C-alpha cells in the first residue's frame, strides 16, 4: 500500500512537470508568433511605395488605425504593400 502511494505521488509530480513544460512552451510559441506576425505586418507599410509595386483595386478600411489603405502588389515577388489612401 505504501509503495502504491509513493508511486502515485511520483506520477503526480511528473504529470505536474509535464503540464508546466507544456504551458511554458505554449507561452513561448504564442509570444514568438505575435512578434513574427507584427514584424511582417509592419514592414509592408510606409509612406513611399517601393519600386516594382503596382496598384490593385483592393482598398480597405483598417479598423485599428481608422485609415483607408490601398494594396500594392509586386508581381515578381508576390509581396503586398499597404499605403494610406
PyMOL Python script that loads the backbone (N, CA, C, O; Angstrom):
from pymol import cmd

cmd.read_pdbstr("""\
ATOM      1  N   UNK A   1       0.823  -1.194   0.000  1.00  0.00           N
ATOM      2  CA  UNK A   1       0.000   0.000   0.000  1.00  0.00           C
ATOM      3  C   UNK A   1       0.869   1.259   0.000  1.00  0.00           C
ATOM      4  O   UNK A   1       0.586   2.207  -0.734  1.00  0.00           O
ATOM      5  N   UNK A   2       1.922   1.273   0.819  1.00  0.00           N
ATOM      6  CA  UNK A   2       2.814   2.427   0.883  1.00  0.00           C
ATOM      7  C   UNK A   2       3.546   2.641  -0.426  1.00  0.00           C
ATOM      8  O   UNK A   2       3.784   3.779  -0.831  1.00  0.00           O
ATOM      9  N   UNK A   3       3.909   1.541  -1.094  1.00  0.00           N
ATOM     10  CA  UNK A   3       4.607   1.632  -2.377  1.00  0.00           C
ATOM     11  C   UNK A   3       3.694   2.221  -3.450  1.00  0.00           C
ATOM     12  O   UNK A   3       4.136   2.999  -4.295  1.00  0.00           O
ATOM     13  N   UNK A   4       2.418   1.843  -3.407  1.00  0.00           N
ATOM     14  CA  UNK A   4       1.444   2.362  -4.369  1.00  0.00           C
ATOM     15  C   UNK A   4       1.257   3.869  -4.185  1.00  0.00           C
ATOM     16  O   UNK A   4       1.185   4.609  -5.166  1.00  0.00           O
ATOM     17  N   UNK A   5       1.177   4.322  -2.940  1.00  0.00           N
ATOM     18  CA  UNK A   5       1.020   5.754  -2.678  1.00  0.00           C
ATOM     19  C   UNK A   5       2.253   6.532  -3.127  1.00  0.00           C
ATOM     20  O   UNK A   5       2.136   7.629  -3.673  1.00  0.00           O
ATOM     21  N   UNK A   6       3.430   5.965  -2.896  1.00  0.00           N
ATOM     22  CA  UNK A   6       4.669   6.604  -3.321  1.00  0.00           C
ATOM     23  C   UNK A   6       4.724   6.711  -4.843  1.00  0.00           C
ATOM     24  O   UNK A   6       5.136   7.735  -5.388  1.00  0.00           O
ATOM     25  N   UNK A   7       4.303   5.637  -5.527  1.00  0.00           N
ATOM     26  CA  UNK A   7       4.292   5.627  -6.995  1.00  0.00           C
ATOM     27  C   UNK A   7       3.318   6.675  -7.535  1.00  0.00           C
ATOM     28  O   UNK A   7       3.627   7.381  -8.496  1.00  0.00           O
ATOM     29  N   UNK A   8       2.130   6.772  -6.906  1.00  0.00           N
ATOM     30  CA  UNK A   8       1.126   7.749  -7.349  1.00  0.00           C
ATOM     31  C   UNK A   8       1.626   9.177  -7.128  1.00  0.00           C
ATOM     32  O   UNK A   8       1.376  10.063  -7.946  1.00  0.00           O
ATOM     33  N   UNK A   9       2.335   9.392  -6.015  1.00  0.00           N
ATOM     34  CA  UNK A   9       2.875  10.718  -5.724  1.00  0.00           C
ATOM     35  C   UNK A   9       3.922  11.110  -6.768  1.00  0.00           C
ATOM     36  O   UNK A   9       3.936  12.247  -7.238  1.00  0.00           O
ATOM     37  N   UNK A  10       4.798  10.169  -7.130  1.00  0.00           N
ATOM     38  CA  UNK A  10       5.808  10.442  -8.161  1.00  0.00           C
ATOM     39  C   UNK A  10       5.147  10.712  -9.510  1.00  0.00           C
ATOM     40  O   UNK A  10       5.574  11.592 -10.257  1.00  0.00           O
ATOM     41  N   UNK A  11       4.100   9.944  -9.813  1.00  0.00           N
ATOM     42  CA  UNK A  11       3.379  10.132 -11.070  1.00  0.00           C
ATOM     43  C   UNK A  11       2.739  11.518 -11.118  1.00  0.00           C
ATOM     44  O   UNK A  11       2.791  12.186 -12.150  1.00  0.00           O
ATOM     45  N   UNK A  12       2.143  11.950 -10.020  1.00  0.00           N
ATOM     46  CA  UNK A  12       1.525  13.282  -9.982  1.00  0.00           C
ATOM     47  C   UNK A  12       2.568  14.378 -10.159  1.00  0.00           C
ATOM     48  O   UNK A  12       2.309  15.374 -10.834  1.00  0.00           O
ATOM     49  N   UNK A  13       3.743  14.206  -9.562  1.00  0.00           N
ATOM     50  CA  UNK A  13       4.816  15.191  -9.719  1.00  0.00           C
ATOM     51  C   UNK A  13       5.269  15.241 -11.176  1.00  0.00           C
ATOM     52  O   UNK A  13       5.478  16.323 -11.723  1.00  0.00           O
ATOM     53  N   UNK A  14       5.423  14.071 -11.809  1.00  0.00           N
ATOM     54  CA  UNK A  14       5.842  14.028 -13.216  1.00  0.00           C
ATOM     55  C   UNK A  14       4.803  14.689 -14.110  1.00  0.00           C
ATOM     56  O   UNK A  14       5.152  15.456 -15.008  1.00  0.00           O
ATOM     57  N   UNK A  15       3.523  14.393 -13.868  1.00  0.00           N
ATOM     58  CA  UNK A  15       2.466  14.991 -14.685  1.00  0.00           C
ATOM     59  C   UNK A  15       2.404  16.500 -14.478  1.00  0.00           C
ATOM     60  O   UNK A  15       2.142  17.248 -15.420  1.00  0.00           O
ATOM     61  N   UNK A  16       2.641  16.941 -13.264  1.00  0.00           N
ATOM     62  CA  UNK A  16       2.671  18.381 -12.992  1.00  0.00           C
ATOM     63  C   UNK A  16       3.793  19.063 -13.747  1.00  0.00           C
ATOM     64  O   UNK A  16       3.608  20.161 -14.271  1.00  0.00           O
ATOM     65  N   UNK A  17       4.953  18.430 -13.811  1.00  0.00           N
ATOM     66  CA  UNK A  17       6.079  18.999 -14.552  1.00  0.00           C
ATOM     67  C   UNK A  17       5.790  19.028 -16.047  1.00  0.00           C
ATOM     68  O   UNK A  17       6.136  19.987 -16.737  1.00  0.00           O
ATOM     69  N   UNK A  18       5.157  17.973 -16.539  1.00  0.00           N
ATOM     70  CA  UNK A  18       4.810  17.927 -17.966  1.00  0.00           C
ATOM     71  C   UNK A  18       3.824  19.041 -18.292  1.00  0.00           C
ATOM     72  O   UNK A  18       3.962  19.713 -19.315  1.00  0.00           O
ATOM     73  N   UNK A  19       2.831  19.242 -17.430  1.00  0.00           N
ATOM     74  CA  UNK A  19       1.863  20.320 -17.658  1.00  0.00           C
ATOM     75  C   UNK A  19       2.538  21.684 -17.620  1.00  0.00           C
ATOM     76  O   UNK A  19       2.215  22.563 -18.419  1.00  0.00           O
ATOM     77  N   UNK A  20       3.472  21.862 -16.696  1.00  0.00           N
ATOM     78  CA  UNK A  20       4.191  23.126 -16.599  1.00  0.00           C
ATOM     79  C   UNK A  20       5.037  23.364 -17.849  1.00  0.00           C
ATOM     80  O   UNK A  20       5.055  24.474 -18.382  1.00  0.00           O
ATOM     81  N   UNK A  21       5.734  22.335 -18.318  1.00  0.00           N
ATOM     82  CA  UNK A  21       6.535  22.468 -19.538  1.00  0.00           C
ATOM     83  C   UNK A  21       5.653  22.775 -20.744  1.00  0.00           C
ATOM     84  O   UNK A  21       6.014  23.586 -21.596  1.00  0.00           O
ATOM     85  N   UNK A  22       4.503  22.126 -20.809  1.00  0.00           N
ATOM     86  CA  UNK A  22       3.567  22.372 -21.905  1.00  0.00           C
ATOM     87  C   UNK A  22       3.093  23.825 -21.877  1.00  0.00           C
ATOM     88  O   UNK A  22       3.036  24.481 -22.918  1.00  0.00           O
ATOM     89  N   UNK A  23       2.757  24.322 -20.698  1.00  0.00           N
ATOM     90  CA  UNK A  23       2.283  25.696 -20.568  1.00  0.00           C
ATOM     91  C   UNK A  23       3.377  26.693 -20.941  1.00  0.00           C
ATOM     92  O   UNK A  23       3.115  27.663 -21.652  1.00  0.00           O
ATOM     93  N   UNK A  24       4.588  26.464 -20.472  1.00  0.00           N
ATOM     94  CA  UNK A  24       5.705  27.350 -20.812  1.00  0.00           C
ATOM     95  C   UNK A  24       5.959  27.321 -22.322  1.00  0.00           C
ATOM     96  O   UNK A  24       6.171  28.368 -22.933  1.00  0.00           O
ATOM     97  N   UNK A  25       5.937  26.142 -22.917  1.00  0.00           N
ATOM     98  CA  UNK A  25       6.124  26.020 -24.366  1.00  0.00           C
ATOM     99  C   UNK A  25       5.043  26.746 -25.142  1.00  0.00           C
ATOM    100  O   UNK A  25       5.323  27.403 -26.145  1.00  0.00           O
ATOM    101  N   UNK A  26       3.814  26.629 -24.679  1.00  0.00           N
ATOM    102  CA  UNK A  26       2.699  27.300 -25.338  1.00  0.00           C
ATOM    103  C   UNK A  26       2.850  28.819 -25.265  1.00  0.00           C
ATOM    104  O   UNK A  26       2.569  29.522 -26.236  1.00  0.00           O
ATOM    105  N   UNK A  27       3.289  29.315 -24.127  1.00  0.00           N
ATOM    106  CA  UNK A  27       3.501  30.757 -23.976  1.00  0.00           C
ATOM    107  C   UNK A  27       4.628  31.230 -24.891  1.00  0.00           C
ATOM    108  O   UNK A  27       4.515  32.284 -25.518  1.00  0.00           O
ATOM    109  N   UNK A  28       5.704  30.469 -24.973  1.00  0.00           N
ATOM    110  CA  UNK A  28       6.827  30.836 -25.848  1.00  0.00           C
ATOM    111  C   UNK A  28       6.381  30.874 -27.305  1.00  0.00           C
ATOM    112  O   UNK A  28       6.724  31.805 -28.035  1.00  0.00           O
ATOM    113  N   UNK A  29       5.628  29.881 -27.729  1.00  0.00           N
ATOM    114  CA  UNK A  29       5.132  29.844 -29.112  1.00  0.00           C
ATOM    115  C   UNK A  29       4.213  31.029 -29.386  1.00  0.00           C
ATOM    116  O   UNK A  29       4.290  31.636 -30.454  1.00  0.00           O
ATOM    117  N   UNK A  30       3.352  31.361 -28.441  1.00  0.00           N
ATOM    118  CA  UNK A  30       2.429  32.486 -28.626  1.00  0.00           C
ATOM    119  C   UNK A  30       3.183  33.804 -28.761  1.00  0.00           C
ATOM    120  O   UNK A  30       2.863  34.616 -29.628  1.00  0.00           O
ATOM    121  N   UNK A  31       4.177  34.019 -27.914  1.00  0.00           N
ATOM    122  CA  UNK A  31       4.945  35.270 -27.967  1.00  0.00           C
ATOM    123  C   UNK A  31       5.736  35.363 -29.269  1.00  0.00           C
ATOM    124  O   UNK A  31       5.750  36.414 -29.910  1.00  0.00           O
ATOM    125  N   UNK A  32       6.393  34.275 -29.666  1.00  0.00           N
ATOM    126  CA  UNK A  32       7.159  34.293 -30.914  1.00  0.00           C
ATOM    127  C   UNK A  32       6.252  34.513 -32.122  1.00  0.00           C
ATOM    128  O   UNK A  32       6.614  35.245 -33.044  1.00  0.00           O
ATOM    129  N   UNK A  33       5.084  33.887 -32.124  1.00  0.00           N
ATOM    130  CA  UNK A  33       4.143  34.071 -33.231  1.00  0.00           C
ATOM    131  C   UNK A  33       3.701  35.524 -33.329  1.00  0.00           C
ATOM    132  O   UNK A  33       3.622  36.083 -34.423  1.00  0.00           O
ATOM    133  N   UNK A  34       3.417  36.127 -32.194  1.00  0.00           N
ATOM    134  CA  UNK A  34       2.977  37.515 -32.185  1.00  0.00           C
ATOM    135  C   UNK A  34       4.083  38.432 -32.705  1.00  0.00           C
ATOM    136  O   UNK A  34       3.819  39.342 -33.490  1.00  0.00           O
ATOM    137  N   UNK A  35       5.318  38.193 -32.270  1.00  0.00           N
ATOM    138  CA  UNK A  35       6.433  39.027 -32.716  1.00  0.00           C
ATOM    139  C   UNK A  35       6.685  38.882 -34.206  1.00  0.00           C
ATOM    140  O   UNK A  35       6.949  39.873 -34.886  1.00  0.00           O
ATOM    141  N   UNK A  36       6.609  37.673 -34.720  1.00  0.00           N
ATOM    142  CA  UNK A  36       6.843  37.440 -36.146  1.00  0.00           C
ATOM    143  C   UNK A  36       5.734  38.069 -36.971  1.00  0.00           C
ATOM    144  O   UNK A  36       6.010  38.705 -37.989  1.00  0.00           O
ATOM    145  N   UNK A  37       4.474  37.904 -36.551  1.00  0.00           N
ATOM    146  CA  UNK A  37       3.357  38.475 -37.302  1.00  0.00           C
ATOM    147  C   UNK A  37       3.456  39.989 -37.302  1.00  0.00           C
ATOM    148  O   UNK A  37       3.263  40.628 -38.336  1.00  0.00           O
ATOM    149  N   UNK A  38       3.753  40.560 -36.151  1.00  0.00           N
ATOM    150  CA  UNK A  38       3.827  42.006 -36.035  1.00  0.00           C
ATOM    151  C   UNK A  38       4.934  42.565 -36.926  1.00  0.00           C
ATOM    152  O   UNK A  38       4.754  43.602 -37.564  1.00  0.00           O
ATOM    153  N   UNK A  39       6.064  41.891 -36.973  1.00  0.00           N
ATOM    154  CA  UNK A  39       7.184  42.337 -37.802  1.00  0.00           C
ATOM    155  C   UNK A  39       6.813  42.265 -39.286  1.00  0.00           C
ATOM    156  O   UNK A  39       7.125  43.180 -40.047  1.00  0.00           O
ATOM    157  N   UNK A  40       6.162  41.201 -39.690  1.00  0.00           N
ATOM    158  CA  UNK A  40       5.763  41.043 -41.085  1.00  0.00           C
ATOM    159  C   UNK A  40       4.730  42.095 -41.476  1.00  0.00           C
ATOM    160  O   UNK A  40       4.779  42.634 -42.582  1.00  0.00           O
ATOM    161  N   UNK A  41       3.803  42.387 -40.580  1.00  0.00           N
ATOM    162  CA  UNK A  41       2.740  43.341 -40.865  1.00  0.00           C
ATOM    163  C   UNK A  41       3.297  44.753 -41.004  1.00  0.00           C
ATOM    164  O   UNK A  41       2.880  45.504 -41.886  1.00  0.00           O
ATOM    165  N   UNK A  42       4.233  45.115 -40.138  1.00  0.00           N
ATOM    166  CA  UNK A  42       4.771  46.475 -40.149  1.00  0.00           C
ATOM    167  C   UNK A  42       5.704  46.746 -41.315  1.00  0.00           C
ATOM    168  O   UNK A  42       5.794  47.886 -41.771  1.00  0.00           O
ATOM    169  N   UNK A  43       6.393  45.745 -41.804  1.00  0.00           N
ATOM    170  CA  UNK A  43       7.349  46.004 -42.885  1.00  0.00           C
ATOM    171  C   UNK A  43       6.652  46.323 -44.196  1.00  0.00           C
ATOM    172  O   UNK A  43       7.291  46.837 -45.115  1.00  0.00           O
ATOM    173  N   UNK A  44       5.371  46.037 -44.311  1.00  0.00           N
ATOM    174  CA  UNK A  44       4.635  46.267 -45.550  1.00  0.00           C
ATOM    175  C   UNK A  44       3.819  47.553 -45.514  1.00  0.00           C
ATOM    176  O   UNK A  44       2.867  47.708 -46.279  1.00  0.00           O
ATOM    177  N   UNK A  45       4.187  48.472 -44.631  1.00  0.00           N
ATOM    178  CA  UNK A  45       3.532  49.768 -44.549  1.00  0.00           C
ATOM    179  C   UNK A  45       4.577  50.852 -44.722  1.00  0.00           C
ATOM    180  O   UNK A  45       5.758  50.644 -44.444  1.00  0.00           O
ATOM    181  N   UNK A  46       4.138  51.998 -45.178  1.00  0.00           N
ATOM    182  CA  UNK A  46       5.076  53.103 -45.289  1.00  0.00           C
ATOM    183  C   UNK A  46       4.514  54.237 -46.110  1.00  0.00           C
ATOM    184  O   UNK A  46       3.407  54.169 -46.644  1.00  0.00           O
ATOM    185  N   UNK A  47       5.306  55.273 -46.193  1.00  0.00           N
ATOM    186  CA  UNK A  47       4.909  56.460 -46.940  1.00  0.00           C
ATOM    187  C   UNK A  47       5.198  56.310 -48.428  1.00  0.00           C
ATOM    188  O   UNK A  47       4.365  56.654 -49.266  1.00  0.00           O
ATOM    189  N   UNK A  48       6.377  55.797 -48.752  1.00  0.00           N
ATOM    190  CA  UNK A  48       6.799  55.701 -50.150  1.00  0.00           C
ATOM    191  C   UNK A  48       6.540  54.296 -50.686  1.00  0.00           C
ATOM    192  O   UNK A  48       6.904  53.299 -50.063  1.00  0.00           O
ATOM    193  N   UNK A  49       5.915  54.242 -51.831  1.00  0.00           N
ATOM    194  CA  UNK A  49       5.630  52.953 -52.459  1.00  0.00           C
ATOM    195  C   UNK A  49       6.923  52.447 -53.099  1.00  0.00           C
ATOM    196  O   UNK A  49       7.520  53.152 -53.913  1.00  0.00           O
ATOM    197  N   UNK A  50       7.360  51.250 -52.749  1.00  0.00           N
ATOM    198  CA  UNK A  50       8.617  50.723 -53.300  1.00  0.00           C
ATOM    199  C   UNK A  50       8.528  50.500 -54.805  1.00  0.00           C
ATOM    200  O   UNK A  50       7.443  50.307 -55.354  1.00  0.00           O
ATOM    201  N   UNK A  51       9.676  50.528 -55.460  1.00  0.00           N
ATOM    202  CA  UNK A  51       9.733  50.281 -56.904  1.00  0.00           C
ATOM    203  C   UNK A  51       9.296  48.853 -57.198  1.00  0.00           C
ATOM    204  O   UNK A  51       9.578  47.931 -56.434  1.00  0.00           O
ATOM    205  N   UNK A  52       8.606  48.689 -58.311  1.00  0.00           N
ATOM    206  CA  UNK A  52       8.169  47.370 -58.734  1.00  0.00           C
ATOM    207  C   UNK A  52       6.773  47.007 -58.259  1.00  0.00           C
ATOM    208  O   UNK A  52       6.243  45.966 -58.647  1.00  0.00           O
ATOM    209  N   UNK A  53       6.167  47.845 -57.425  1.00  0.00           N
ATOM    210  CA  UNK A  53       4.821  47.578 -56.917  1.00  0.00           C
ATOM    211  C   UNK A  53       3.803  48.296 -57.785  1.00  0.00           C
ATOM    212  O   UNK A  53       4.001  49.447 -58.173  1.00  0.00           O
ATOM    213  N   UNK A  54       2.712  47.604 -58.085  1.00  0.00           N
ATOM    214  CA  UNK A  54       1.641  48.204 -58.880  1.00  0.00           C
ATOM    215  C   UNK A  54       0.367  48.250 -58.040  1.00  0.00           C
ATOM    216  O   UNK A  54       0.128  47.383 -57.199  1.00  0.00           O
ATOM    217  N   UNK A  55      -0.443  49.274 -58.283  1.00  0.00           N
ATOM    218  CA  UNK A  55      -1.683  49.444 -57.524  1.00  0.00           C
ATOM    219  C   UNK A  55      -2.691  48.376 -57.925  1.00  0.00           C
ATOM    220  O   UNK A  55      -2.795  48.008 -59.096  1.00  0.00           O
ATOM    221  N   UNK A  56      -3.425  47.889 -56.947  1.00  0.00           N
ATOM    222  CA  UNK A  56      -4.525  46.965 -57.218  1.00  0.00           C
ATOM    223  C   UNK A  56      -5.836  47.706 -56.972  1.00  0.00           C
ATOM    224  O   UNK A  56      -5.830  48.852 -56.523  1.00  0.00           O
ATOM    225  N   UNK A  57      -6.940  47.065 -57.261  1.00  0.00           N
ATOM    226  CA  UNK A  57      -8.251  47.655 -56.999  1.00  0.00           C
ATOM    227  C   UNK A  57      -8.687  47.456 -55.553  1.00  0.00           C
ATOM    228  O   UNK A  57      -9.763  47.903 -55.155  1.00  0.00           O
ATOM    229  N   UNK A  58      -7.853  46.788 -54.775  1.00  0.00           N
ATOM    230  CA  UNK A  58      -8.223  46.471 -53.395  1.00  0.00           C
ATOM    231  C   UNK A  58      -7.953  47.663 -52.478  1.00  0.00           C
ATOM    232  O   UNK A  58      -6.813  48.100 -52.324  1.00  0.00           O
ATOM    233  N   UNK A  59      -9.016  48.175 -51.876  1.00  0.00           N
ATOM    234  CA  UNK A  59      -8.940  49.258 -50.899  1.00  0.00           C
ATOM    235  C   UNK A  59      -9.769  48.816 -49.706  1.00  0.00           C
ATOM    236  O   UNK A  59     -10.875  48.299 -49.869  1.00  0.00           O
ATOM    237  N   UNK A  60      -9.233  49.021 -48.497  1.00  0.00           N
ATOM    238  CA  UNK A  60      -9.988  48.602 -47.312  1.00  0.00           C
ATOM    239  C   UNK A  60      -9.781  49.587 -46.175  1.00  0.00           C
ATOM    240  O   UNK A  60      -8.845  50.387 -46.177  1.00  0.00           O
ATOM    241  N   UNK A  61     -10.665  49.506 -45.221  1.00  0.00           N
ATOM    242  CA  UNK A  61     -10.620  50.355 -44.033  1.00  0.00           C
ATOM    243  C   UNK A  61     -10.003  49.552 -42.898  1.00  0.00           C
ATOM    244  O   UNK A  61     -10.523  48.500 -42.524  1.00  0.00           O
ATOM    245  N   UNK A  62      -8.890  50.044 -42.346  1.00  0.00           N
ATOM    246  CA  UNK A  62      -8.235  49.378 -41.222  1.00  0.00           C
ATOM    247  C   UNK A  62      -8.950  49.788 -39.940  1.00  0.00           C
ATOM    248  O   UNK A  62      -8.900  50.958 -39.558  1.00  0.00           O
ATOM    249  N   UNK A  63      -9.616  48.846 -39.265  1.00  0.00           N
ATOM    250  CA  UNK A  63     -10.382  49.210 -38.071  1.00  0.00           C
ATOM    251  C   UNK A  63      -9.508  49.613 -36.886  1.00  0.00           C
ATOM    252  O   UNK A  63      -9.986  50.283 -35.972  1.00  0.00           O
ATOM    253  N   UNK A  64      -8.250  49.220 -36.888  1.00  0.00           N
ATOM    254  CA  UNK A  64      -7.356  49.552 -35.770  1.00  0.00           C
ATOM    255  C   UNK A  64      -6.915  51.010 -35.851  1.00  0.00           C
ATOM    256  O   UNK A  64      -6.951  51.732 -34.855  1.00  0.00           O
ATOM    257  N   UNK A  65      -6.500  51.437 -37.041  1.00  0.00           N
ATOM    258  CA  UNK A  65      -5.978  52.801 -37.205  1.00  0.00           C
ATOM    259  C   UNK A  65      -7.019  53.769 -37.769  1.00  0.00           C
ATOM    260  O   UNK A  65      -6.774  54.975 -37.822  1.00  0.00           O
ATOM    261  N   UNK A  66      -8.161  53.262 -38.183  1.00  0.00           N
ATOM    262  CA  UNK A  66      -9.217  54.063 -38.819  1.00  0.00           C
ATOM    263  C   UNK A  66      -8.734  54.735 -40.093  1.00  0.00           C
ATOM    264  O   UNK A  66      -9.175  55.835 -40.425  1.00  0.00           O
ATOM    265  N   UNK A  67      -7.834  54.079 -40.803  1.00  0.00           N
ATOM    266  CA  UNK A  67      -7.301  54.624 -42.052  1.00  0.00           C
ATOM    267  C   UNK A  67      -7.766  53.776 -43.228  1.00  0.00           C
ATOM    268  O   UNK A  67      -8.040  52.583 -43.098  1.00  0.00           O
ATOM    269  N   UNK A  68      -7.842  54.431 -44.371  1.00  0.00           N
ATOM    270  CA  UNK A  68      -8.184  53.739 -45.609  1.00  0.00           C
ATOM    271  C   UNK A  68      -6.882  53.367 -46.303  1.00  0.00           C
ATOM    272  O   UNK A  68      -6.044  54.233 -46.557  1.00  0.00           O
ATOM    273  N   UNK A  69      -6.706  52.098 -46.610  1.00  0.00           N
ATOM    274  CA  UNK A  69      -5.457  51.615 -47.195  1.00  0.00           C
ATOM    275  C   UNK A  69      -5.689  51.028 -48.577  1.00  0.00           C
ATOM    276  O   UNK A  69      -6.682  50.341 -48.820  1.00  0.00           O
ATOM    277  N   UNK A  70      -4.756  51.311 -49.478  1.00  0.00           N
ATOM    278  CA  UNK A  70      -4.768  50.706 -50.811  1.00  0.00           C
ATOM    279  C   UNK A  70      -3.669  49.660 -50.847  1.00  0.00           C
ATOM    280  O   UNK A  70      -2.596  49.846 -50.274  1.00  0.00           O
ATOM    281  N   UNK A  71      -3.947  48.564 -51.524  1.00  0.00           N
ATOM    282  CA  UNK A  71      -2.994  47.466 -51.621  1.00  0.00           C
ATOM    283  C   UNK A  71      -2.210  47.599 -52.923  1.00  0.00           C
ATOM    284  O   UNK A  71      -2.779  47.780 -53.999  1.00  0.00           O
ATOM    285  N   UNK A  72      -0.897  47.505 -52.796  1.00  0.00           N
ATOM    286  CA  UNK A  72       0.003  47.465 -53.950  1.00  0.00           C
ATOM    287  C   UNK A  72       0.634  46.082 -53.989  1.00  0.00           C
ATOM    288  O   UNK A  72       0.869  45.464 -52.950  1.00  0.00           O
ATOM    289  N   UNK A  73       0.904  45.607 -55.188  1.00  0.00           N
ATOM    290  CA  UNK A  73       1.361  44.228 -55.381  1.00  0.00           C
ATOM    291  C   UNK A  73       2.630  44.214 -56.226  1.00  0.00           C
ATOM    292  O   UNK A  73       2.743  44.936 -57.217  1.00  0.00           O
ATOM    293  N   UNK A  74       3.587  43.373 -55.813  1.00  0.00           N
ATOM    294  CA  UNK A  74       4.806  43.191 -56.598  1.00  0.00           C
ATOM    295  C   UNK A  74       4.683  41.857 -57.330  1.00  0.00           C
ATOM    296  O   UNK A  74       4.760  40.805 -56.694  1.00  0.00           O
ATOM    297  N   UNK A  75       4.493  41.872 -58.650  1.00  0.00           N
ATOM    298  CA  UNK A  75       4.290  40.621 -59.390  1.00  0.00           C
ATOM    299  C   UNK A  75       5.517  39.711 -59.408  1.00  0.00           C
ATOM    300  O   UNK A  75       5.386  38.507 -59.626  1.00  0.00           O
ATOM    301  N   UNK A  76       6.701  40.267 -59.183  1.00  0.00           N
ATOM    302  CA  UNK A  76       7.915  39.441 -59.198  1.00  0.00           C
ATOM    303  C   UNK A  76       8.069  38.619 -57.922  1.00  0.00           C
ATOM    304  O   UNK A  76       8.500  37.467 -57.968  1.00  0.00           O
ATOM    305  N   UNK A  77       7.716  39.211 -56.786  1.00  0.00           N
ATOM    306  CA  UNK A  77       7.919  38.528 -55.502  1.00  0.00           C
ATOM    307  C   UNK A  77       6.623  38.036 -54.872  1.00  0.00           C
ATOM    308  O   UNK A  77       6.646  37.151 -54.017  1.00  0.00           O
ATOM    309  N   UNK A  78       5.492  38.606 -55.288  1.00  0.00           N
ATOM    310  CA  UNK A  78       4.215  38.243 -54.681  1.00  0.00           C
ATOM    311  C   UNK A  78       3.934  39.012 -53.398  1.00  0.00           C
ATOM    312  O   UNK A  78       2.915  38.781 -52.747  1.00  0.00           O
ATOM    313  N   UNK A  79       4.832  39.928 -53.025  1.00  0.00           N
ATOM    314  CA  UNK A  79       4.645  40.715 -51.803  1.00  0.00           C
ATOM    315  C   UNK A  79       3.558  41.758 -52.003  1.00  0.00           C
ATOM    316  O   UNK A  79       3.286  42.207 -53.116  1.00  0.00           O
ATOM    317  N   UNK A  80       2.946  42.128 -50.880  1.00  0.00           N
ATOM    318  CA  UNK A  80       1.928  43.164 -50.887  1.00  0.00           C
ATOM    319  C   UNK A  80       2.420  44.332 -50.034  1.00  0.00           C
ATOM    320  O   UNK A  80       3.156  44.144 -49.066  1.00  0.00           O
ATOM    321  N   UNK A  81       2.001  45.541 -50.412  1.00  0.00           N
ATOM    322  CA  UNK A  81       2.367  46.747 -49.684  1.00  0.00           C
ATOM    323  C   UNK A  81       1.095  47.542 -49.449  1.00  0.00           C
ATOM    324  O   UNK A  81       0.276  47.691 -50.356  1.00  0.00           O
ATOM    325  N   UNK A  82       0.926  48.052 -48.236  1.00  0.00           N
ATOM    326  CA  UNK A  82      -0.286  48.780 -47.871  1.00  0.00           C
ATOM    327  C   UNK A  82       0.053  50.257 -47.709  1.00  0.00           C
ATOM    328  O   UNK A  82       0.912  50.627 -46.908  1.00  0.00           O
ATOM    329  N   UNK A  83      -0.634  51.092 -48.480  1.00  0.00           N
ATOM    330  CA  UNK A  83      -0.360  52.523 -48.472  1.00  0.00           C
ATOM    331  C   UNK A  83      -1.634  53.265 -48.094  1.00  0.00           C
ATOM    332  O   UNK A  83      -2.722  52.956 -48.581  1.00  0.00           O
ATOM    333  N   UNK A  84      -1.474  54.256 -47.210  1.00  0.00           N
ATOM    334  CA  UNK A  84      -2.636  55.039 -46.794  1.00  0.00           C
ATOM    335  C   UNK A  84      -3.136  55.877 -47.960  1.00  0.00           C
ATOM    336  O   UNK A  84      -2.372  56.605 -48.594  1.00  0.00           O
ATOM    337  N   UNK A  85      -4.421  55.763 -48.228  1.00  0.00           N
ATOM    338  CA  UNK A  85      -5.039  56.495 -49.337  1.00  0.00           C
ATOM    339  C   UNK A  85      -5.395  57.896 -48.925  1.00  0.00           C
ATOM    340  O   UNK A  85      -5.925  58.661 -49.731  1.00  0.00           O
TER     341      UNK A  85
END
""", "prot")
cmd.dss("prot")
cmd.show_as("cartoon", "prot")
cmd.util.cbc("prot")
cmd.orient("prot")
